[in-house]
Amino acid sequence: MSENIHLLRAKREILFGLKLAAAMLAGASLLALAHRLGWIDQEQVVRGHNVVIGLALAVFCNAMPKRLHGSPRSVQHATLAQSIGRVGGWSMTLAFLVWSLLWAFAPRGLASTGSVSAVGAGLVLMIGYTTWKCVACHRSRSHGGL
């Protein structure tokens, strides 16, 4: 029975990834077609690709808390994983939304450095929060807490 659950989960994950990839390829193809027809210039193609990439990664990160979980060893571990997943998912979702907004509206130099800085800040927040929660969890267990 659990193999069927894992198989269904794997199929859902693969289908989600394929849909996301198809959306990215469709966006890239539409941008290439618009450039070929002379509707947009190369600068707009680069910006459009970065907007599509940022939005696709924001969608992926938004789904992260709901998707990345296994069998917890305890209620405390389940709570910890859920908390880390939410903060990580939302920090990276916001980072990639900022990425997309910068590439859509900011001057190219600012978009280039600002988008990488936004994702870096999201990573620092996610890793910092994870470290803080794991250390707090370890301390509470070693001192006879939860």
Contacts in CASP RR format, 6 or more apart in sequence:
PFRMAT RR
TARGET T0000
AUTHOR 0000-0000-0000
METHOD contacts of the structure
MODEL  1
MSENIHLLRAKREILFGLKLAAAMLAGASLLALAHRLGWIDQEQVVRGHN
VVIGLALAVFCNAMPKRLHGSPRSVQHATLAQSIGRVGGWSMTLAFLVWS
LLWAFAPRGLASTGSVSAVGAGLVLMIGYTTWKCVACHRSRSHGGL
13 67 0 8 1.000
16 63 0 8 1.000
16 67 0 8 1.000
17 60 0 8 1.000
20 56 0 8 1.000
20 59 0 8 1.000
20 60 0 8 1.000
23 52 0 8 1.000
23 56 0 8 1.000
24 52 0 8 1.000
24 53 0 8 1.000
24 56 0 8 1.000
27 52 0 8 1.000
28 49 0 8 1.000
28 52 0 8 1.000
31 40 0 8 1.000
31 44 0 8 1.000
31 45 0 8 1.000
31 48 0 8 1.000
31 49 0 8 1.000
31 52 0 8 1.000
32 45 0 8 1.000
34 40 0 8 1.000
34 45 0 8 1.000
35 41 0 8 1.000
35 42 0 8 1.000
35 44 0 8 1.000
35 45 0 8 1.000
43 108 0 8 1.000
47 103 0 8 1.000
47 104 0 8 1.000
47 108 0 8 1.000
47 111 0 8 1.000
48 103 0 8 1.000
48 104 0 8 1.000
50 99 0 8 1.000
50 100 0 8 1.000
50 103 0 8 1.000
50 111 0 8 1.000
50 115 0 8 1.000
51 100 0 8 1.000
51 103 0 8 1.000
51 104 0 8 1.000
53 99 0 8 1.000
54 96 0 8 1.000
54 97 0 8 1.000
54 99 0 8 1.000
54 100 0 8 1.000
54 103 0 8 1.000
55 96 0 8 1.000
55 97 0 8 1.000
55 100 0 8 1.000
57 92 0 8 1.000
57 96 0 8 1.000
57 99 0 8 1.000
58 92 0 8 1.000
58 93 0 8 1.000
58 96 0 8 1.000
58 97 0 8 1.000
58 99 0 8 1.000
58 100 0 8 1.000
61 88 0 8 1.000
61 89 0 8 1.000
61 90 0 8 1.000
61 92 0 8 1.000
61 93 0 8 1.000
61 95 0 8 1.000
61 96 0 8 1.000
62 89 0 8 1.000
62 90 0 8 1.000
62 93 0 8 1.000
64 85 0 8 1.000
64 88 0 8 1.000
64 89 0 8 1.000
64 92 0 8 1.000
65 82 0 8 1.000
65 85 0 8 1.000
65 86 0 8 1.000
65 88 0 8 1.000
65 89 0 8 1.000
65 90 0 8 1.000
68 85 0 8 1.000
69 81 0 8 1.000
69 82 0 8 1.000
70 81 0 8 1.000
72 78 0 8 1.000
72 81 0 8 1.000
76 137 0 8 1.000
76 141 0 8 1.000
76 146 0 8 1.000
80 133 0 8 1.000
80 134 0 8 1.000
80 137 0 8 1.000
83 133 0 8 1.000
84 129 0 8 1.000
84 130 0 8 1.000
84 133 0 8 1.000
87 125 0 8 1.000
87 126 0 8 1.000
87 129 0 8 1.000
87 130 0 8 1.000
88 122 0 8 1.000
88 125 0 8 1.000
88 126 0 8 1.000
88 129 0 8 1.000
88 130 0 8 1.000
89 126 0 8 1.000
91 122 0 8 1.000
91 125 0 8 1.000
91 126 0 8 1.000
91 129 0 8 1.000
92 119 0 8 1.000
92 122 0 8 1.000
92 123 0 8 1.000
92 126 0 8 1.000
94 122 0 8 1.000
95 118 0 8 1.000
95 119 0 8 1.000
95 120 0 8 1.000
95 121 0 8 1.000
95 122 0 8 1.000
95 123 0 8 1.000
96 118 0 8 1.000
96 119 0 8 1.000
98 114 0 8 1.000
98 115 0 8 1.000
98 118 0 8 1.000
99 115 0 8 1.000
99 118 0 8 1.000
99 119 0 8 1.000
102 110 0 8 1.000
102 111 0 8 1.000
102 114 0 8 1.000
102 115 0 8 1.000
102 118 0 8 1.000
103 111 0 8 1.000
103 115 0 8 1.000
106 114 0 8 1.000
140 146 0 8 1.000
END
